[in-house]
Amino acid sequence: MTTLITGAAPLLTDLWSEANWLEWRSRLDGLHLISSPQLVTTAQTRGEFIEGARLLRLDHRARAGDGGVGPSPMQLMVADLLAAGVFMNAIDESRRSTKTTAVQAVMLGRCAHREDYQVGWTMFTTGAKAGERFRKDIVAHLRRVYPDERLSPIKINVGKGTEHLEFRDTGSFLNVYTPNGEGFRSGGFDFCFGDEGAEADIEQGEDVERAVIPTMDTKVGAQFVIAGTGAKWRTGNLLWRTLHDPDANVLWHGIPETTDREQLVSWEPDLPHPLTGATGGRMREWIEGTHTGVGFTTPIEAVKRYYHKAKLDDFLIEYGGQFGFEGAADALIPPALYSSSRTAEAFPAELPARCSVALKVHHLGLSASLAVAWEFEETTDLVDDAFELIGVRERPQRRAVALWHWQEGTQGLAQQVLTRLRKRRGLMLGYDKRGYTEDVVEREILRAVPKPPVRPSVTADIPKSAVGFMKGLTDGSVIVFGHDKLDAAAARATRQAFGNYGTWRFGAPKDDPDFDVTPLEAAALALHWLDDAPTKQLEPIAVVNFGN
């Protein structure tokens, strides 16, 4: 009986024990997962992975992060992701987390244990690169394990364009292909692995999907795996698309895109970025909390070196689990994310006592949006109330945003805004202090008697409101009251550079720079300022004098 490990890294023989396996894998518990993967382990899947790890000599190869030997916890997690048996699988992990080695171990182990198992593998860089990695990552180790190929259970072919392994005892094959669909069309596959999936151009990705998936239709338990790190673009990107496939099993650690960029602009807190509450430079903390290889296969110093050499956006792609926004069609808000936060409820007949209002006018004066945000009261029943009273379940804190008014142009806008503001004396009007918005507020609205209280934005409000809105969508704390114009803005808004530290705001798509995103901008500002909204409700104003 295998002894349970308590501190030291397990040997391959230790990992036959399910308890040992799960204990070693649990060393990643607490790291930030962007996805919610299905993970399964069985005696068979552990045995197959252990055999693959043996063939790759993981029990003899020192890990760079801790000097130990054997598979890392992340490699066990990859094995368990694939053991779940889902057809489509996506893996996005930072550089130097050895995700590719983990998939290779699964492929080899299955070929060694399963009869007539057919594997296809490619890399979306070049065909030559796939062949090179095959020789260095797999063949070199197999020849160390079996120096006399005549006695080896695995026949190796390294001929250019025909690279493959034949497993003599099981009749299984592992074939290496160029990064297009031609090689895959010839036969049925039980397992297909596309590495560096984010590097595939749109045509490559579509071609491989067209070629590979039909070859797997008749295979029981077939699996398609796309792995890699992010890229500078996402629309049409094969890895990005697979990561967001609702039917895929996804393993994805990374730094959330809603993280305040000021936390990421220095490795440790320093004088320009002191540690103050949620701000301050803390990239090291984020890497230690997201990188599955640090402390095992990767020294933290190696990541730090790259951080200091690379541009921040490039670093976040390579080591932060993020994608860039290059490309005219790159929409920012995933449709499924927005849809899950949208409600079909009617706009409330009366606004709650505590709410905030924000105005945004199109930069060309083509349209204007007035948005409102308030604390959202969940509908509960007596059972919910009983649970809450005894402390078993807390009612979630959520906030609502809605488009209160939208119009083309600015004619009559001041009157529309003031008519709504006078329903609540003391209701403050927040606005983006730039361009047409500033003109409407300061030249028209502030001429009214009495003047409404106003709050002009400062520079930091704009990116913070955009990040806050995205964070609310991501964690489910925001309810969006549907409106055609707000829905349209959310569907097409992009990330537009704004301010320092790589901060950003909601912007129009590059192929339609005059597109109206004011509903989304106004909603984000209203939500951002809700914390500062007063709770005391005053009587409405009966008459508004708009001045001379």
GUBA-456501 format. One record per residue (C-alpha): residue number from 0; x, y, z. Coordinates in Angstrom, 1 decimal, padded with zeros to 4 digits. Example, Ala and Ser with C-alpha at 12.3 -4.5 7.8 and 13.67 -1.06 7.14 Angstrom:
REM GUBA-456501
> 0, 012.3, -004.5, 007.8
> 1, 013.7, -001.1, 007.1
***
This chain:
REM GUBA-456501
> 0, 000.0, 000.0, 000.0
> 1, 001.4, 003.4, -001.0
> 2, 002.1, 005.8, 001.8
> 3, 000.3, 009.2, 001.7
> 4, 002.6, 012.0, 000.8
> 5, 002.8, 014.8, 003.3
> 6, 005.3, 017.4, 002.0
> 7, 007.8, 016.0, -000.5
> 8, 006.9, 015.7, -004.2
> 9, 005.5, 012.2, -005.0
> 10, 007.3, 009.6, -007.1
> 11, 005.5, 008.2, -010.1
> 12, 004.7, 005.0, -008.1
> 13, 003.1, 007.2, -005.3
> 14, 000.6, 008.6, -007.8
> 15, -001.1, 005.3, -008.3
> 16, -002.8, 006.2, -005.0
> 17, -005.9, 008.3, -005.6
> 18, -005.3, 010.1, -002.2
> 19, -001.7, 011.0, -003.2
> 20, -002.8, 012.1, -006.6
> 21, -005.5, 014.4, -005.3
> 22, -003.2, 015.7, -002.5
> 23, -000.5, 016.7, -005.0
> 24, -003.1, 018.2, -007.4
> 25, -004.6, 020.2, -004.5
> 26, -001.3, 022.2, -004.2
> 27, -003.0, 024.5, -006.9
> 28, -006.1, 025.1, -004.8
> 29, -006.5, 028.8, -004.3
> 30, -005.0, 029.9, -007.6
> 31, -007.4, 032.0, -009.6
> 32, -009.3, 030.0, -012.2
> 33, -011.1, 031.9, -015.0
> 34, -012.9, 028.7, -015.9
> 35, -014.7, 026.0, -014.0
> 36, -013.2, 022.8, -015.3
> 37, -014.6, 019.3, -014.9
> 38, -011.9, 017.1, -013.3
> 39, -012.0, 013.3, -013.0
> 40, -009.5, 010.7, -011.9
> 41, -009.7, 007.0, -012.1
> 42, -007.3, 004.1, -011.7
> 43, -007.2, 003.8, -015.5
> 44, -006.5, 007.4, -016.3
> 45, -003.9, 007.7, -013.6
> 46, -002.2, 004.6, -014.9
> 47, -002.2, 005.9, -018.4
> 48, -000.7, 009.3, -017.4
> 49, 001.9, 007.6, -015.2
> 50, 003.0, 005.5, -018.2
> 51, 003.2, 008.5, -020.4
> 52, 005.2, 010.4, -017.7
> 53, 007.6, 007.4, -017.5
> 54, 008.1, 007.4, -021.3
> 55, 008.9, 011.1, -021.1
> 56, 011.3, 010.5, -018.2
> 57, 009.5, 013.0, -016.0
> 58, 010.8, 010.9, -013.0
> 59, 014.4, 011.7, -014.1
> 60, 014.1, 015.3, -015.2
> 61, 014.6, 018.0, -012.6
> 62, 011.9, 020.7, -012.4
> 63, 013.4, 024.2, -012.6
> 64, 011.1, 025.7, -010.0
> 65, 011.8, 023.4, -007.0
> 66, 014.5, 021.0, -008.2
> 67, 012.3, 018.0, -007.7
> 68, 011.4, 015.3, -010.3
> 69, 008.2, 013.9, -011.5
> 70, 005.0, 015.6, -012.8
> 71, 003.8, 018.9, -011.4
> 72, 000.4, 019.5, -009.8
> 73, -000.7, 021.3, -013.0
> 74, 000.1, 018.3, -015.1
> 75, -002.2, 016.2, -013.0
> 76, -004.9, 018.7, -013.4
> 77, -004.5, 018.5, -017.2
> 78, -004.7, 014.7, -017.0
> 79, -007.9, 015.0, -015.0
> 80, -009.4, 017.5, -017.3
> 81, -009.0, 015.1, -020.2
> 82, -010.1, 012.1, -018.0
> 83, -013.5, 013.8, -017.8
> 84, -014.1, 012.6, -021.3
> 85, -015.6, 015.8, -022.8
> 86, -015.3, 016.0, -026.6
> 87, -014.0, 019.6, -026.9
> 88, -011.3, 020.8, -024.5
> 89, -009.4, 024.0, -024.1
> 90, -006.3, 024.7, -022.0
> 91, -004.9, 028.3, -021.6
> 92, -002.0, 028.4, -019.2
> 93, 001.0, 030.7, -018.8
> 94, 004.3, 030.1, -020.5
> 95, 006.5, 027.6, -018.8
> 96, 003.7, 025.8, -017.0
> 97, 004.5, 022.6, -019.0
> 98, 000.9, 022.1, -020.2
> 99, 002.1, 020.6, -023.5
> 100, 004.2, 018.0, -021.7
> 101, 001.1, 017.1, -019.7
> 102, -001.0, 016.5, -022.8
> 103, 001.9, 014.5, -024.4
> 104, 002.0, 012.2, -021.4
> 105, -001.7, 011.5, -021.7
> 106, -001.4, 010.8, -025.5
> 107, 001.5, 008.4, -025.0
> 108, -000.1, 006.7, -022.1
> 109, -003.3, 006.1, -023.9
> 110, -001.5, 004.8, -027.0
> 111, 000.5, 002.4, -024.8
> 112, -002.6, 001.1, -023.0
> 113, -005.5, 001.3, -025.5
> 114, -005.9, -000.9, -028.5
> 115, -005.8, 000.7, -031.9
> 116, -005.9, 004.2, -030.5
> 117, -005.3, 006.9, -033.1
> 118, -003.8, 010.3, -032.1
> 119, -003.2, 013.3, -034.3
> 120, -001.0, 016.2, -033.1
> 121, 000.0, 019.5, -034.7
> 122, 001.3, 022.9, -033.7
> 123, -000.1, 026.1, -035.1
> 124, 003.2, 027.6, -035.8
> 125, 004.8, 025.7, -038.7
> 126, 005.0, 022.1, -039.8
> 127, 008.7, 022.2, -039.3
> 128, 008.2, 023.3, -035.7
> 129, 005.8, 020.4, -035.0
> 130, 008.4, 017.9, -036.3
> 131, 011.1, 019.6, -034.3
> 132, 009.1, 019.4, -031.0
> 133, 008.2, 015.8, -031.8
> 134, 011.9, 014.9, -032.0
> 135, 013.1, 016.9, -029.0
> 136, 010.1, 016.5, -026.6
> 137, 009.2, 012.9, -027.3
> 138, 011.6, 010.9, -029.5
> 139, 014.8, 012.0, -027.5
> 140, 013.3, 010.6, -024.3
> 141, 011.9, 007.4, -025.8
> 142, 015.4, 006.6, -027.1
> 143, 016.8, 007.1, -023.6
> 144, 014.1, 004.8, -022.2
> 145, 014.6, 002.2, -025.0
> 146, 018.2, 002.6, -026.4
> 147, 017.8, -000.5, -028.6
> 148, 014.9, 000.3, -030.9
> 149, 014.7, -003.3, -032.0
> 150, 013.6, -004.2, -028.5
> 151, 011.4, -001.2, -028.0
> 152, 007.6, -001.6, -027.9
> 153, 007.5, 001.7, -029.8
> 154, 008.6, 002.1, -033.5
> 155, 009.8, 005.6, -034.3
> 156, 009.6, 007.3, -037.6
> 157, 011.2, 010.8, -037.9
> 158, 011.0, 011.2, -041.7
> 159, 010.1, 014.8, -042.6
> 160, 006.4, 015.0, -043.1
> 161, 005.8, 011.4, -042.0
> 162, 006.7, 011.7, -038.3
> 163, 004.8, 009.2, -036.2
> 164, 005.0, 006.6, -033.4
> 165, 003.7, 003.0, -033.8
> 166, 003.0, 001.1, -030.6
> 167, 003.6, -002.5, -031.5
> 168, 001.8, -004.1, -028.5
> 169, -001.5, -002.2, -029.0
> 170, -001.5, -001.2, -032.7
> 171, -001.9, 002.4, -031.7
> 172, -000.4, 005.4, -033.6
> 173, 000.6, 008.9, -032.7
> 174, 000.9, 011.0, -035.9
> 175, 002.4, 014.5, -036.3
> 176, 000.8, 016.8, -038.9
> 177, 001.4, 020.2, -040.5
> 178, -001.0, 022.9, -039.1
> 179, -003.8, 022.5, -041.6
> 180, -006.5, 020.0, -042.2
> 181, -004.9, 018.0, -045.0
> 182, -003.2, 015.4, -042.9
> 183, -006.3, 014.9, -040.6
> 184, -008.7, 014.2, -043.5
> 185, -007.4, 010.7, -044.2
> 186, -008.6, 008.8, -041.2
> 187, -010.6, 008.7, -037.9
> 188, -009.0, 009.9, -034.7
> 189, -009.6, 009.1, -031.1
> 190, -007.6, 012.1, -029.9
> 191, -006.5, 015.3, -031.7
> 192, -004.2, 017.8, -030.1
> 193, -003.7, 021.3, -031.5
> 194, -000.9, 023.0, -029.6
> 195, -000.2, 026.8, -029.7
> 196, -003.9, 027.2, -030.7
> 197, -003.8, 031.0, -030.4
> 198, -001.2, 031.1, -033.1
> 199, -003.6, 029.7, -035.8
> 200, -004.8, 032.3, -038.3
> 201, -008.6, 032.3, -039.0
> 202, -008.2, 030.1, -042.1
> 203, -006.1, 027.5, -040.3
> 204, -008.5, 027.3, -037.4
> 205, -011.5, 026.9, -039.6
> 206, -009.7, 024.3, -041.8
> 207, -008.6, 022.1, -039.0
> 208, -012.0, 022.3, -037.4
> 209, -013.7, 021.3, -040.7
> 210, -011.1, 018.5, -041.2
> 211, -010.7, 017.1, -037.7
> 212, -014.2, 017.0, -036.2
> 213, -015.8, 014.9, -038.9
> 214, -013.0, 012.3, -038.6
> 215, -014.0, 011.8, -034.9
> 216, -017.8, 011.3, -035.4
> 217, -017.6, 007.5, -035.4
> 218, -015.2, 007.3, -032.5
> 219, -016.6, 006.5, -029.0
> 220, -015.1, 008.9, -026.4
> 221, -013.2, 010.9, -029.0
> 222, -011.5, 014.2, -027.8
> 223, -010.3, 017.3, -029.4
> 224, -007.8, 019.5, -027.4
> 225, -006.7, 023.0, -028.1
> 226, -004.0, 024.4, -025.9
> 227, -001.8, 027.5, -025.8
> 228, -001.4, 031.0, -024.4
> 229, -003.2, 034.1, -025.5
> 230, -002.6, 036.2, -028.6
> 231, -002.9, 039.9, -029.4
> 232, -006.3, 039.3, -031.1
> 233, -009.4, 037.4, -030.1
> 234, -012.1, 037.6, -032.8
> 235, -012.0, 034.4, -034.9
> 236, -009.0, 033.1, -032.8
> 237, -009.2, 029.3, -032.5
> 238, -008.1, 029.2, -028.8
> 239, -010.3, 032.1, -027.8
> 240, -013.3, 030.6, -029.5
> 241, -012.7, 027.2, -027.8
> 242, -012.3, 028.8, -024.4
> 243, -015.7, 030.3, -024.8
> 244, -017.4, 027.2, -026.3
> 245, -020.2, 026.4, -023.8
> 246, -019.8, 022.7, -024.5
> 247, -016.0, 022.7, -023.9
> 248, -014.2, 021.6, -020.8
> 249, -011.8, 024.5, -020.1
> 250, -008.7, 024.9, -017.9
> 251, -007.8, 028.5, -017.7
> 252, -005.8, 030.2, -014.9
> 253, -005.1, 034.0, -015.2
> 254, -005.3, 037.5, -014.0
> 255, -008.9, 038.9, -014.5
> 256, -009.2, 041.6, -017.1
> 257, -011.1, 043.7, -014.5
> 258, -008.0, 044.0, -012.3
> 259, -007.0, 047.6, -011.6
> 260, -004.1, 048.2, -014.0
> 261, -002.3, 050.2, -011.3
> 262, -001.8, 046.8, -009.5
> 263, 000.1, 045.5, -012.5
> 264, 002.5, 048.3, -013.4
> 265, 005.2, 047.3, -010.9
> 266, 006.5, 044.0, -009.6
> 267, 006.3, 045.1, -006.0
> 268, 004.9, 048.2, -004.3
> 269, 007.2, 051.2, -004.9
> 270, 007.2, 055.0, -004.5
> 271, 005.1, 055.6, -007.7
> 272, 002.8, 052.7, -006.8
> 273, 002.6, 052.4, -003.0
> 274, 000.5, 049.8, -001.4
> 275, -002.8, 051.6, -000.5
> 276, -005.9, 049.4, -000.1
> 277, -006.6, 047.7, -003.4
> 278, -004.1, 049.7, -005.3
> 279, -000.3, 049.6, -005.5
> 280, 002.1, 047.5, -007.6
> 281, 001.6, 043.8, -006.9
> 282, 002.4, 041.8, -010.0
> 283, 004.4, 039.3, -008.0
> 284, 001.3, 038.5, -005.9
> 285, -000.8, 038.1, -009.0
> 286, 001.7, 035.7, -010.6
> 287, 002.1, 033.6, -007.5
> 288, -001.7, 033.5, -007.3
> 289, -002.3, 032.5, -011.0
> 290, 000.7, 030.8, -012.5
> 291, 000.4, 027.0, -012.2
> 292, 004.1, 026.4, -012.7
> 293, 005.7, 028.9, -010.3
> 294, 007.3, 027.0, -007.4
> 295, 007.2, 023.7, -009.4
> 296, 008.4, 023.9, -013.0
> 297, 009.2, 027.6, -013.2
> 298, 011.3, 029.9, -010.9
> 299, 009.6, 033.1, -010.0
> 300, 012.8, 034.9, -011.0
> 301, 012.4, 033.8, -014.6
> 302, 009.0, 035.4, -014.8
> 303, 010.3, 038.5, -013.1
> 304, 013.0, 038.9, -015.7
> 305, 010.5, 038.7, -018.6
> 306, 008.2, 041.2, -016.7
> 307, 010.9, 043.8, -016.6
> 308, 011.8, 043.3, -020.3
> 309, 008.4, 043.1, -021.9
> 310, 005.6, 045.6, -022.5
> 311, 002.8, 045.1, -019.9
> 312, 000.2, 044.0, -022.5
> 313, 002.6, 041.4, -023.9
> 314, 003.4, 040.1, -020.4
> 315, -000.3, 039.7, -019.6
> 316, -000.7, 037.7, -022.8
> 317, 002.3, 035.4, -022.1
> 318, 002.0, 035.1, -018.3
> 319, -001.4, 036.6, -017.3
> 320, -003.8, 034.4, -019.2
> 321, -005.2, 037.4, -021.2
> 322, -005.8, 038.2, -024.9
> 323, -005.2, 041.5, -026.7
> 324, -007.8, 043.5, -028.6
> 325, -006.2, 044.0, -032.0
> 326, -008.6, 043.7, -034.9
> 327, -011.5, 046.0, -035.9
> 328, -014.2, 043.5, -034.9
> 329, -013.0, 042.7, -031.4
> 330, -016.0, 043.2, -029.2
> 331, -015.3, 043.6, -025.5
> 332, -018.3, 042.0, -023.7
> 333, -019.0, 038.3, -024.4
> 334, -022.7, 038.0, -025.5
> 335, -023.3, 035.2, -023.0
> 336, -021.9, 037.3, -020.1
> 337, -024.2, 040.2, -020.9
> 338, -027.2, 038.0, -021.5
> 339, -026.8, 036.4, -018.1
> 340, -026.9, 039.8, -016.4
> 341, -029.8, 041.3, -018.5
> 342, -033.3, 041.3, -017.1
> 343, -036.6, 041.7, -019.0
> 344, -038.2, 043.4, -016.0
> 345, -039.9, 046.7, -016.6
> 346, -038.2, 049.9, -015.5
> 347, -039.4, 050.6, -011.9
> 348, -042.3, 053.0, -011.6
> 349, -040.5, 054.8, -008.8
> 350, -036.8, 055.0, -008.2
> 351, -035.4, 053.8, -004.9
> 352, -034.3, 056.3, -002.3
> 353, -030.6, 055.8, -003.2
> 354, -029.6, 056.0, -006.8
> 355, -027.2, 057.8, -009.1
> 356, -027.6, 059.4, -012.5
> 357, -025.0, 059.9, -015.3
> 358, -025.2, 061.7, -018.6
> 359, -023.1, 061.1, -021.7
> 360, -023.4, 062.8, -025.1
> 361, -021.9, 061.4, -028.2
> 362, -018.6, 063.0, -029.2
> 363, -020.2, 064.4, -032.4
> 364, -023.5, 065.3, -030.7
> 365, -025.3, 062.6, -032.6
> 366, -027.1, 061.1, -029.6
> 367, -027.3, 061.3, -025.8
> 368, -027.8, 058.8, -023.0
> 369, -029.0, 059.3, -019.4
> 370, -028.5, 056.3, -017.2
> 371, -029.4, 055.5, -013.6
> 372, -028.1, 052.9, -011.1
> 373, -029.6, 051.8, -007.8
> 374, -029.3, 049.0, -005.2
> 375, -031.3, 046.0, -006.5
> 376, -033.6, 044.3, -004.1
> 377, -033.9, 040.6, -004.9
> 378, -037.3, 039.1, -004.9
> 379, -037.4, 036.6, -002.1
> 380, -040.0, 034.2, -000.5
> 381, -040.5, 033.2, 003.1
> 382, -038.1, 030.4, 002.9
> 383, -035.3, 032.8, 001.7
> 384, -036.1, 035.1, 004.6
> 385, -036.1, 032.3, 007.1
> 386, -032.7, 031.1, 005.9
> 387, -031.3, 034.6, 006.1
> 388, -032.6, 035.2, 009.6
> 389, -030.7, 032.2, 011.0
> 390, -027.6, 033.1, 009.0
> 391, -027.6, 030.0, 006.7
> 392, -027.7, 032.0, 003.5
> 393, -027.0, 035.7, 002.9
> 394, -029.0, 037.6, 000.3
> 395, -026.6, 038.6, -002.5
> 396, -025.8, 042.3, -002.9
> 397, -026.6, 043.3, -006.4
> 398, -027.0, 046.6, -008.3
> 399, -029.1, 047.6, -011.2
> 400, -028.4, 049.9, -014.1
> 401, -030.8, 051.1, -016.7
> 402, -031.0, 053.6, -019.6
> 403, -033.4, 056.3, -018.3
> 404, -033.5, 058.4, -021.5
> 405, -032.0, 058.2, -024.9
> 406, -032.4, 060.5, -027.9
> 407, -030.9, 061.5, -031.2
> 408, -029.1, 064.7, -031.2
> 409, -029.2, 067.2, -028.3
> 410, -032.3, 069.3, -029.1
> 411, -034.4, 069.5, -026.0
> 412, -032.0, 067.3, -024.0
> 413, -031.6, 069.7, -021.2
> 414, -035.4, 069.8, -020.6
> 415, -035.6, 066.0, -020.7
> 416, -032.8, 065.7, -018.1
> 417, -034.2, 068.3, -015.8
> 418, -037.7, 066.9, -016.0
> 419, -036.4, 063.6, -014.7
> 420, -034.1, 065.2, -012.1
> 421, -036.9, 067.3, -010.6
> 422, -038.7, 064.1, -009.5
> 423, -036.2, 063.9, -006.7
> 424, -034.9, 067.1, -005.2
> 425, -031.2, 066.8, -004.5
> 426, -030.7, 064.1, -007.1
> 427, -027.2, 064.7, -008.4
> 428, -026.4, 064.6, -012.1
> 429, -023.0, 063.1, -012.9
> 430, -021.6, 063.7, -016.4
> 431, -018.5, 063.1, -018.5
> 432, -016.7, 066.5, -018.4
> 433, -015.6, 066.6, -022.0
> 434, -016.9, 067.5, -025.4
> 435, -020.6, 067.9, -026.0
> 436, -021.6, 066.5, -022.6
> 437, -019.9, 069.4, -020.9
> 438, -021.5, 071.9, -023.3
> 439, -025.0, 070.6, -022.6
> 440, -024.6, 070.5, -018.8
> 441, -022.7, 073.8, -018.3
> 442, -024.4, 075.9, -020.9
> 443, -027.9, 074.7, -020.7
> 444, -028.7, 072.5, -017.7
> 445, -026.9, 074.8, -015.2
> 446, -028.9, 077.8, -016.4
> 447, -032.0, 076.3, -014.8
> 448, -033.4, 077.8, -011.6
> 449, -032.8, 076.2, -009.2
> 450, -029.7, 074.6, -010.5
> 451, -029.4, 070.8, -010.0
> 452, -026.4, 069.5, -008.1
> 453, -023.9, 068.1, -010.6
> 454, -020.8, 066.0, -010.5
> 455, -018.3, 066.3, -013.4
> 456, -016.0, 063.4, -014.0
> 457, -012.3, 063.4, -013.3
> 458, -009.9, 061.5, -015.5
> 459, -009.8, 058.4, -013.3
> 460, -013.5, 058.0, -013.3
> 461, -013.7, 057.0, -016.9
> 462, -011.4, 053.8, -016.8
> 463, -012.6, 052.9, -013.3
> 464, -016.2, 053.0, -014.4
> 465, -015.5, 050.8, -017.4
> 466, -013.6, 048.2, -015.3
> 467, -016.2, 048.3, -012.6
> 468, -019.0, 047.6, -015.0
> 469, -017.1, 044.7, -016.5
> 470, -016.3, 043.3, -013.0
> 471, -020.0, 043.5, -012.1
> 472, -021.0, 041.5, -015.2
> 473, -018.2, 039.0, -014.5
> 474, -019.1, 038.3, -010.8
> 475, -022.8, 038.6, -011.3
> 476, -023.3, 041.6, -009.1
> 477, -024.9, 043.8, -011.8
> 478, -028.4, 043.5, -013.2
> 479, -028.9, 045.3, -016.5
> 480, -032.4, 046.5, -017.4
> 481, -032.7, 045.8, -021.1
> 482, -033.0, 048.6, -023.6
> 483, -032.4, 048.4, -027.4
> 484, -029.7, 051.1, -027.4
> 485, -027.9, 049.7, -024.3
> 486, -028.1, 046.2, -025.7
> 487, -026.6, 047.4, -029.0
> 488, -023.8, 049.3, -027.3
> 489, -022.9, 046.3, -025.2
> 490, -022.8, 044.0, -028.3
> 491, -020.3, 046.2, -030.2
> 492, -018.3, 048.2, -027.7
> 493, -014.5, 047.7, -027.7
> 494, -011.7, 048.5, -025.4
> 495, -010.2, 051.9, -026.2
> 496, -006.9, 053.1, -024.7
> 497, -007.4, 055.9, -022.2
> 498, -005.1, 057.5, -019.7
> 499, -001.9, 056.1, -018.1
> 500, -000.9, 052.6, -017.1
> 501, -002.6, 051.0, -020.1
> 502, -006.0, 051.9, -018.7
> 503, -009.0, 051.9, -021.1
> 504, -012.6, 053.0, -021.7
> 505, -015.5, 051.8, -023.7
> 506, -015.1, 052.8, -027.3
> 507, -016.7, 052.3, -030.7
> 508, -015.5, 049.5, -033.0
> 509, -012.6, 050.6, -035.3
> 510, -014.6, 049.9, -038.4
> 511, -017.4, 052.2, -037.2
> 512, -015.8, 055.0, -035.2
> 513, -019.1, 057.0, -034.9
> 514, -021.0, 054.1, -033.4
> 515, -023.0, 055.1, -030.3
> 516, -021.6, 053.6, -027.1
> 517, -023.0, 056.4, -024.9
> 518, -025.6, 054.1, -023.3
> 519, -022.9, 051.9, -022.0
> 520, -020.7, 054.8, -020.9
> 521, -023.5, 056.4, -019.1
> 522, -024.5, 053.2, -017.4
> 523, -020.9, 052.5, -016.3
> 524, -020.6, 056.0, -014.8
> 525, -023.9, 055.8, -012.9
> 526, -022.8, 052.5, -011.4
> 527, -019.4, 053.9, -010.5
> 528, -020.9, 056.8, -008.6
> 529, -023.6, 054.8, -006.8
> 530, -021.4, 054.4, -003.7
> 531, -021.4, 058.2, -003.3
> 532, -025.1, 058.7, -003.8
> 533, -027.0, 060.1, -000.7
> 534, -029.7, 058.0, 000.9
> 535, -032.1, 060.7, 002.0
> 536, -034.9, 061.4, -000.4
> 537, -036.2, 065.0, -000.7
> 538, -039.4, 066.3, -002.1
> 539, -039.7, 066.8, -005.9
> 540, -039.4, 070.2, -007.4
> 541, -042.7, 071.4, -008.8
> 542, -041.3, 074.0, -011.2
> 543, -038.1, 074.4, -013.1
> 544, -037.1, 077.7, -014.6
> 545, -034.8, 077.3, -017.6
> 546, -033.5, 080.8, -017.4
> 547, -033.7, 083.5, -020.0
***
